[in-house]
Amino acid sequence: MIQDNKPKLLNRLNRIEGQVRGIARMVEDDRYCIDVLTQIQAVRAALSKVESKLLKAHLDHCIESAIVSGDTDEQRKKASELIALLDHAR
C-alpha cells in the first residue's frame, strides 16, 4: 500500500467504525427500521469507497510493478490473486 493513502484510509475506516457503533445504538434504541437500513446503506457505500481506493492502489503499485519487472511468474501471481479476489466477491 502506498503510504500517502494510509492516513486517509485509516481515517475513513475510523469513521465507518463510528457509523457501525451508531447503528448498534439505533437497534438498541428500537429506532425505525428504515432509519437503520439507511445507515447500513451509508456504511456499505463508505466501505465500497475504501475498497475502491485500495484496489486502485494495488493496481497502481503492485500490479504495475509486476508488469514493469518483466517477471512473468510475478505477473501471473498478481493476476491470479486479483482474479481470485474478484471471484470471491461474487
N, CA, C and O atoms as a MOPAC input file, in Angstrom:
PM7 MOZYME 1SCF
protein

 N      0.85100 1    -1.18300 1     0.00000 1
 C      0.00000 1     0.00000 1     0.00000 1
 C      0.89300 1     1.24100 1     0.00000 1
 O      1.92100 1     1.28200 1     0.67600 1
 N      0.49800 1     2.21500 1    -0.74200 1
 C      1.25100 1     3.45700 1    -0.79500 1
 C      1.01100 1     4.22600 1     0.50300 1
 O     -0.13400 1     4.44500 1     0.89900 1
 N      2.07600 1     4.62700 1     1.15000 1
 C      1.99500 1     5.24900 1     2.47800 1
 C      1.21900 1     6.56500 1     2.49100 1
 O      0.66800 1     6.94500 1     3.52400 1
 N      1.16800 1     7.26900 1     1.34800 1
 C      0.42800 1     8.53500 1     1.29900 1
 C     -1.06300 1     8.32700 1     1.57700 1
 O     -1.71800 1     9.18900 1     2.16200 1
 N     -1.58500 1     7.18700 1     1.15900 1
 C     -3.01400 1     6.91100 1     1.31900 1
 C     -3.36600 1     6.37000 1     2.69200 1
 O     -4.52300 1     6.44200 1     3.10600 1
 N     -2.40000 1     5.83600 1     3.39800 1
 C     -2.67300 1     5.14100 1     4.65400 1
 C     -3.43100 1     6.00200 1     5.67000 1
 O     -4.44500 1     5.54300 1     6.19300 1
 N     -2.99100 1     7.22100 1     5.97100 1
 C     -3.74000 1     8.02700 1     6.95400 1
 C     -5.17800 1     8.31600 1     6.50900 1
 O     -6.09500 1     8.30800 1     7.33100 1
 N     -5.37300 1     8.56600 1     5.23100 1
 C     -6.71700 1     8.84100 1     4.72600 1
 C     -7.61000 1     7.60800 1     4.84700 1
 O     -8.76700 1     7.70300 1     5.25600 1
 N     -7.05300 1     6.45000 1     4.48600 1
 C     -7.83400 1     5.22100 1     4.58700 1
 C     -8.16700 1     4.89300 1     6.03400 1
 O     -9.28800 1     4.48600 1     6.33600 1
 N     -7.20800 1     5.06600 1     6.92600 1
 C     -7.46400 1     4.80900 1     8.34000 1
 C     -8.52300 1     5.76000 1     8.89400 1
 O     -9.36400 1     5.36000 1     9.69900 1
 N     -8.47800 1     7.01300 1     8.46200 1
 C     -9.47900 1     7.98800 1     8.88600 1
 C    -10.86800 1     7.55700 1     8.42200 1
 O    -11.82900 1     7.61100 1     9.19000 1
 N    -10.97000 1     7.13000 1     7.16500 1
 C    -12.25600 1     6.66700 1     6.64100 1
 C    -12.74500 1     5.45700 1     7.42500 1
 O    -13.91900 1     5.37700 1     7.78500 1
 N    -11.83900 1     4.51300 1     7.69100 1
 C    -12.22400 1     3.30700 1     8.42400 1
 C    -12.66100 1     3.62200 1     9.85000 1
 O    -13.57800 1     2.99100 1    10.37400 1
 N    -12.00900 1     4.59300 1    10.47700 1
 C    -12.42400 1     5.01200 1    11.82200 1
 C    -13.82400 1     5.62100 1    11.80200 1
 O    -14.62000 1     5.39500 1    12.71400 1
 N    -14.11900 1     6.39900 1    10.74900 1
 C    -15.46200 1     6.97200 1    10.63000 1
 C    -16.50700 1     5.87600 1    10.42100 1
 O    -17.60300 1     5.92900 1    10.97900 1
 N    -16.14600 1     4.88700 1     9.61000 1
 C    -17.05800 1     3.76900 1     9.36600 1
 C    -17.30700 1     3.00700 1    10.66600 1
 O    -18.43600 1     2.61300 1    10.95600 1
 N    -16.25100 1     2.80500 1    11.43800 1
 C    -16.39500 1     2.13500 1    12.73200 1
 C    -17.38700 1     2.89500 1    13.61500 1
 O    -18.23200 1     2.28800 1    14.27300 1
 N    -17.28200 1     4.20700 1    13.62400 1
 C    -18.21900 1     5.02800 1    14.39200 1
 C    -19.64300 1     4.89700 1    13.87700 1
 O    -20.59300 1     4.85700 1    14.65900 1
 N    -19.78900 1     4.82800 1    12.54700 1
 C    -21.12000 1     4.65200 1    11.96800 1
 C    -21.72400 1     3.31100 1    12.40300 1
 O    -22.91000 1     3.23800 1    12.72400 1
 N    -20.91500 1     2.26500 1    12.41200 1
 C    -21.40800 1     0.94300 1    12.80500 1
 C    -21.82900 1     0.95400 1    14.27400 1
 O    -22.86200 1     0.38600 1    14.62600 1
 N    -21.03700 1     1.59600 1    15.12900 1
 C    -21.43300 1     1.71600 1    16.53300 1
 C    -22.76000 1     2.47300 1    16.65700 1
 O    -23.60800 1     2.13300 1    17.48200 1
 N    -22.92000 1     3.49700 1    15.82600 1
 C    -24.17300 1     4.25300 1    15.82300 1
 C    -25.35600 1     3.39300 1    15.40600 1
 O    -26.45100 1     3.52800 1    15.95200 1
 N    -25.13900 1     2.52400 1    14.45300 1
 C    -26.20600 1     1.61600 1    14.02500 1
 C    -26.57900 1     0.67200 1    15.16300 1
 O    -27.76000 1     0.40800 1    15.39200 1
 N    -25.58500 1     0.16700 1    15.86900 1
 C    -25.86900 1    -0.72000 1    17.00900 1
 C    -26.71500 1     0.01600 1    18.05200 1
 O    -27.64900 1    -0.55900 1    18.61200 1
 N    -26.39000 1     1.27500 1    18.31000 1
 C    -27.18400 1     2.06200 1    19.26600 1
 C    -28.61800 1     2.24700 1    18.76100 1
 O    -29.57700 1     2.19500 1    19.53100 1
 N    -28.73800 1     2.46300 1    17.44600 1
 C    -30.07700 1     2.62800 1    16.86700 1
 C    -30.91400 1     1.36600 1    17.07300 1
 O    -32.10100 1     1.44800 1    17.39000 1
 N    -30.29500 1     0.20600 1    16.89100 1
 C    -31.00700 1    -1.06000 1    17.09500 1
 C    -31.37800 1    -1.21100 1    18.56900 1
 O    -32.50100 1    -1.59200 1    18.89800 1
 N    -30.42500 1    -0.90900 1    19.45300 1
 C    -30.70500 1    -0.98300 1    20.89600 1
 C    -31.86100 1    -0.06400 1    21.28100 1
 O    -32.66400 1    -0.40200 1    22.15000 1
 N    -31.94300 1     1.09300 1    20.63400 1
 C    -32.97900 1     2.07600 1    20.94800 1
 C    -34.28900 1     1.83900 1    20.19300 1
 O    -35.21200 1     2.65100 1    20.26200 1
 N    -34.35700 1     0.71400 1    19.47000 1
 C    -35.55800 1     0.37000 1    18.69800 1
 C    -35.94800 1     1.46300 1    17.70800 1
 O    -37.12300 1     1.80500 1    17.57200 1
 N    -34.95700 1     1.99700 1    17.03000 1
 C    -35.23400 1     3.03900 1    16.03700 1
 C    -35.97900 1     2.45300 1    14.84200 1
 O    -35.97100 1     1.24400 1    14.61600 1
 N    -36.60600 1     3.31700 1    14.10400 1
 C    -37.39400 1     2.94200 1    12.92900 1
 C    -36.50800 1     2.19000 1    11.92700 1
 O    -35.39800 1     2.62000 1    11.61500 1
 N    -37.02400 1     1.06400 1    11.43400 1
 C    -36.23600 1     0.17000 1    10.56300 1
 C    -35.63400 1     0.88500 1     9.35600 1
 O    -34.47800 1     0.64400 1     9.00800 1
 N    -36.39600 1     1.74800 1     8.72600 1
 C    -35.89200 1     2.45400 1     7.53800 1
 C    -34.70600 1     3.33200 1     7.89700 1
 O    -33.76700 1     3.44900 1     7.11000 1
 N    -34.73000 1     3.94800 1     9.06300 1
 C    -33.59800 1     4.77100 1     9.50200 1
 C    -32.34800 1     3.91100 1     9.68200 1
 O    -31.25000 1     4.30700 1     9.29000 1
 N    -32.52800 1     2.72900 1    10.27900 1
 C    -31.39500 1     1.81900 1    10.48000 1
 C    -30.87100 1     1.34100 1     9.13400 1
 O    -29.66200 1     1.33400 1     8.89700 1
 N    -31.78100 1     0.94200 1     8.25500 1
 C    -31.37700 1     0.46100 1     6.92900 1
 C    -30.66900 1     1.54500 1     6.12300 1
 O    -29.73400 1     1.25700 1     5.37600 1
 N    -31.10700 1     2.77100 1     6.27200 1
 C    -30.45500 1     3.89200 1     5.58700 1
 C    -29.00500 1     4.02600 1     6.04400 1
 O    -28.10500 1     4.24900 1     5.23400 1
 N    -28.79200 1     3.88800 1     7.34200 1
 C    -27.43500 1     3.97800 1     7.87200 1
 C    -26.57500 1     2.79100 1     7.43000 1
 O    -25.37800 1     2.94100 1     7.18500 1
 N    -27.18800 1     1.62500 1     7.33300 1
 C    -26.45400 1     0.44900 1     6.84900 1
 C    -26.01600 1     0.67600 1     5.39800 1
 O    -24.89300 1     0.33800 1     5.02400 1
 N    -26.89600 1     1.24000 1     4.59500 1
 C    -26.52300 1     1.55000 1     3.20700 1
 C    -25.37700 1     2.56100 1     3.15800 1
 O    -24.50000 1     2.46200 1     2.30000 1
 N    -25.38200 1     3.51100 1     4.05500 1
 C    -24.30600 1     4.50200 1     4.10400 1
 C    -22.97900 1     3.83600 1     4.44600 1
 O    -21.94400 1     4.18400 1     3.87800 1
 N    -23.00400 1     2.87900 1     5.37300 1
 C    -21.78400 1     2.14900 1     5.74000 1
 C    -21.29100 1     1.32500 1     4.56100 1
 O    -20.09400 1     1.30100 1     4.27400 1
 N    -22.20300 1     0.65400 1     3.88300 1
 C    -21.80500 1    -0.11500 1     2.69400 1
 C    -21.15000 1     0.77400 1     1.64700 1
 O    -20.12500 1     0.41300 1     1.06900 1
 N    -21.74000 1     1.92600 1     1.40700 1
 C    -21.18200 1     2.85200 1     0.41700 1
 C    -19.78900 1     3.32000 1     0.83800 1
 O    -18.88200 1     3.41200 1     0.01200 1
 N    -19.62900 1     3.61200 1     2.11400 1
 C    -18.32400 1     4.06500 1     2.62300 1
 C    -17.27900 1     2.95600 1     2.49600 1
 O    -16.14100 1     3.21800 1     2.10600 1
 N    -17.65900 1     1.72200 1     2.82400 1
 C    -16.73700 1     0.58900 1     2.67300 1
 C    -16.39000 1     0.35800 1     1.20500 1
 O    -15.25600 1     0.01200 1     0.87600 1
 N    -17.35500 1     0.54700 1     0.34200 1
 C    -17.10900 1     0.40000 1    -1.09000 1
 C    -16.07300 1     1.41600 1    -1.58100 1
 O    -15.23000 1     1.10000 1    -2.42100 1
 N    -16.14700 1     2.63100 1    -1.05100 1
 C    -15.16200 1     3.65300 1    -1.42500 1
 C    -13.76100 1     3.27300 1    -0.94400 1
 O    -12.78300 1     3.45200 1    -1.66900 1
 N    -13.66900 1     2.75100 1     0.27100 1
 C    -12.37800 1     2.30700 1     0.79800 1
 C    -11.84400 1     1.16800 1    -0.07100 1
 O    -10.66700 1     1.14200 1    -0.43100 1
 N    -12.72500 1     0.23400 1    -0.39800 1
 C    -12.32900 1    -0.88700 1    -1.24000 1
 C    -11.80200 1    -0.39900 1    -2.59100 1
 O    -10.78000 1    -0.88500 1    -3.07500 1
 N    -12.49200 1     0.55100 1    -3.18800 1
 C    -12.06500 1     1.09500 1    -4.47900 1
 C    -10.69600 1     1.76400 1    -4.38700 1
 O     -9.85300 1     1.59600 1    -5.26700 1
 N    -10.48600 1     2.51700 1    -3.32000 1
 C     -9.18600 1     3.18500 1    -3.13000 1
 C     -8.06800 1     2.15500 1    -2.98400 1
 O     -6.99300 1     2.31600 1    -3.56200 1
 N     -8.32300 1     1.09100 1    -2.20600 1
 C     -7.31100 1     0.05500 1    -2.02000 1
 C     -7.04800 1    -0.70700 1    -3.30800 1
 O     -5.90300 1    -1.03500 1    -3.62000 1
 N     -8.10100 1    -0.98800 1    -4.05100 1
 C     -7.93400 1    -1.69100 1    -5.32100 1
 C     -7.12300 1    -0.84100 1    -6.29900 1
 O     -6.23900 1    -1.35300 1    -6.98600 1
 N     -7.42000 1     0.43600 1    -6.35900 1
 C     -6.65900 1     1.33500 1    -7.23600 1
 C     -5.19700 1     1.38000 1    -6.82600 1
 O     -4.31300 1     1.35000 1    -7.68200 1
 N     -4.93500 1     1.45100 1    -5.53000 1
 C     -3.55100 1     1.46600 1    -5.04900 1
 C     -2.84700 1     0.16700 1    -5.41400 1
 O     -1.67700 1     0.17600 1    -5.79700 1
 N     -3.55500 1    -0.94400 1    -5.29600 1
 C     -2.97000 1    -2.24200 1    -5.65500 1
 C     -2.63100 1    -2.27600 1    -7.14500 1
 O     -1.55500 1    -2.73000 1    -7.53300 1
 N     -3.54500 1    -1.79800 1    -7.96400 1
 C     -3.29500 1    -1.76600 1    -9.40700 1
 C     -2.14500 1    -0.82900 1    -9.75600 1
 O     -1.28200 1    -1.16400 1   -10.56800 1
 N     -2.14100 1     0.33600 1    -9.14100 1
 C     -1.11200 1     1.33800 1    -9.43900 1
 C      0.27100 1     0.93800 1    -8.94800 1
 O      1.27800 1     1.32700 1    -9.54100 1
 N      0.32500 1     0.16900 1    -7.87700 1
 C      1.62000 1    -0.15800 1    -7.29300 1
 C      2.01600 1    -1.61100 1    -7.56400 1
 O      2.98600 1    -1.86900 1    -8.27800 1
 N      1.28800 1    -2.53300 1    -7.01200 1
 C      1.67400 1    -3.95100 1    -7.06500 1
 C      1.58700 1    -4.53100 1    -8.47100 1
 O      2.53200 1    -5.15600 1    -8.95400 1
 N      0.45600 1    -4.32200 1    -9.11900 1
 C      0.28400 1    -4.86900 1   -10.46900 1
 C      1.23400 1    -4.19000 1   -11.44100 1
 O      1.88600 1    -4.85500 1   -12.24600 1
 N      1.31300 1    -2.87300 1   -11.36800 1
 C      2.21100 1    -2.13800 1   -12.25900 1
 C      3.66100 1    -2.56400 1   -12.05300 1
 O      4.40400 1    -2.71200 1   -13.02400 1
 N      4.06800 1    -2.76200 1   -10.81300 1
 C      5.44600 1    -3.20200 1   -10.53000 1
 C      5.72600 1    -4.56500 1   -11.14400 1
 O      6.81000 1    -4.80200 1   -11.67700 1
 N      4.75400 1    -5.45300 1   -11.06900 1
 C      4.92800 1    -6.78500 1   -11.65300 1
 C      5.05600 1    -6.69900 1   -13.17500 1
 O      5.85300 1    -7.41500 1   -13.78100 1
 N      4.27600 1    -5.82900 1   -13.77400 1
 C      4.34500 1    -5.66600 1   -15.23200 1
 C      5.68600 1    -5.07800 1   -15.63400 1
 O      6.33500 1    -5.57900 1   -16.55200 1
 N      6.10200 1    -4.02600 1   -14.95800 1
 C      7.35900 1    -3.34700 1   -15.28600 1
 C      8.56500 1    -4.25200 1   -15.04600 1
 O      9.57000 1    -4.15300 1   -15.75000 1
 N      8.46200 1    -5.13100 1   -14.05300 1
 C      9.59600 1    -6.00500 1   -13.72600 1
 C      9.92400 1    -6.98600 1   -14.84600 1
 O     11.06300 1    -7.43500 1   -14.97600 1
 N      8.92300 1    -7.31300 1   -15.64900 1
 C      9.13900 1    -8.28900 1   -16.71100 1
 C      9.13400 1    -9.72800 1   -16.21300 1
 O      9.30700 1   -10.65300 1   -17.00700 1
 N      8.94100 1    -9.93100 1   -14.91900 1
 C      8.92300 1   -11.26000 1   -14.31800 1
 C      7.54900 1   -11.88800 1   -14.56700 1
 O      6.56600 1   -11.52800 1   -13.91900 1
 N      7.49200 1   -12.83500 1   -15.51700 1
 C      6.20000 1   -13.41400 1   -15.88800 1
 C      5.56700 1   -14.20600 1   -14.74400 1
 O      4.34300 1   -14.23600 1   -14.62100 1
 N      6.38000 1   -14.84100 1   -13.91400 1
 C      5.82800 1   -15.56700 1   -12.76600 1
 C      5.14100 1   -14.61300 1   -11.80000 1
 O      4.05000 1   -14.89600 1   -11.30400 1
 N      5.78800 1   -13.48000 1   -11.53600 1
 C      5.20100 1   -12.47100 1   -10.64200 1
 C      3.94800 1   -11.86800 1   -11.26800 1
 O      2.96400 1   -11.61800 1   -10.57200 1
 N      3.98000 1   -11.63500 1   -12.56400 1
 C      2.80800 1   -11.10000 1   -13.25700 1
 C      1.63100 1   -12.06000 1   -13.14300 1
 O      0.51000 1   -11.63900 1   -12.85800 1
 N      1.88200 1   -13.34900 1   -13.36400 1
 C      0.82100 1   -14.36100 1   -13.25900 1
 C      0.30000 1   -14.44600 1   -11.81600 1
 O     -0.90200 1   -14.57200 1   -11.58400 1
 N      1.21900 1   -14.37600 1   -10.86700 1
 C      0.82500 1   -14.44700 1    -9.45700 1
 C     -0.10400 1   -13.29000 1    -9.10100 1
 O     -1.15700 1   -13.49400 1    -8.49500 1
 N      0.28900 1   -12.07700 1    -9.47800 1
 C     -0.52800 1   -10.89800 1    -9.15400 1
 C     -1.87600 1   -10.95900 1    -9.86300 1
 O     -2.90300 1   -10.61900 1    -9.27500 1
 N     -1.87700 1   -11.39000 1   -11.12200 1
 C     -3.13500 1   -11.50800 1   -11.86000 1
 C     -4.03200 1   -12.56500 1   -11.21500 1
 O     -5.23900 1   -12.35900 1   -11.08400 1
 N     -3.45400 1   -13.68300 1   -10.81600 1
 C     -4.22900 1   -14.75100 1   -10.17200 1
 C     -4.82700 1   -14.29000 1    -8.84700 1
 O     -5.97200 1   -14.61600 1    -8.53400 1
 N     -4.06000 1   -13.53800 1    -8.07600 1
 C     -4.56600 1   -13.00700 1    -6.80100 1
 C     -5.78600 1   -12.11900 1    -7.03300 1
 O     -6.78700 1   -12.21100 1    -6.32300 1
 N     -5.67700 1   -11.26000 1    -8.03900 1
 C     -6.75600 1   -10.33100 1    -8.32700 1
 C     -7.99600 1   -11.07000 1    -8.82800 1
 O     -9.11500 1   -10.75300 1    -8.42500 1
 N     -7.80000 1   -12.03800 1    -9.69100 1
 C     -8.92300 1   -12.83100 1   -10.20200 1
 C     -9.59500 1   -13.58300 1    -9.05800 1
 O    -10.82300 1   -13.61900 1    -8.98100 1
 N     -8.81200 1   -14.17800 1    -8.17700 1
 C     -9.37200 1   -14.90900 1    -7.02400 1
 C    -10.17500 1   -13.96200 1    -6.13300 1
 O    -11.25200 1   -14.31900 1    -5.65400 1
 N     -9.66200 1   -12.78200 1    -5.91600 1
 C    -10.37700 1   -11.79800 1    -5.09900 1
 C    -11.70700 1   -11.43800 1    -5.72600 1
 O    -12.73600 1   -11.41200 1    -5.05000 1
 N    -11.68600 1   -11.16200 1    -7.01800 1
 C    -12.91400 1   -10.76600 1    -7.70900 1
 C    -13.90600 1   -11.93000 1    -7.78000 1
 O    -15.11300 1   -11.71400 1    -7.66500 1
 N    -13.41800 1   -13.15500 1    -7.96600 1
 C    -14.30300 1   -14.32000 1    -7.96000 1
 C    -14.94300 1   -14.51800 1    -6.60000 1
 O    -16.11700 1   -14.87700 1    -6.50700 1
 N    -14.18200 1   -14.28600 1    -5.55200 1
 C    -14.68100 1   -14.46800 1    -4.18300 1
 C    -15.78000 1   -13.44300 1    -3.86100 1
 O    -16.67600 1   -13.72500 1    -3.06500 1
 N    -15.71200 1   -12.27000 1    -4.47100 1
 C    -16.67000 1   -11.20000 1    -4.19800 1
 C    -18.05100 1   -11.49700 1    -4.79600 1
 O    -19.04000 1   -10.87300 1    -4.41200 1
 N    -18.11500 1   -12.43100 1    -5.71700 1
 C    -19.41600 1   -12.71400 1    -6.35100 1
 C    -20.27900 1   -13.46100 1    -5.45900 1
 O    -21.40900 1   -13.78600 1    -5.82300 1

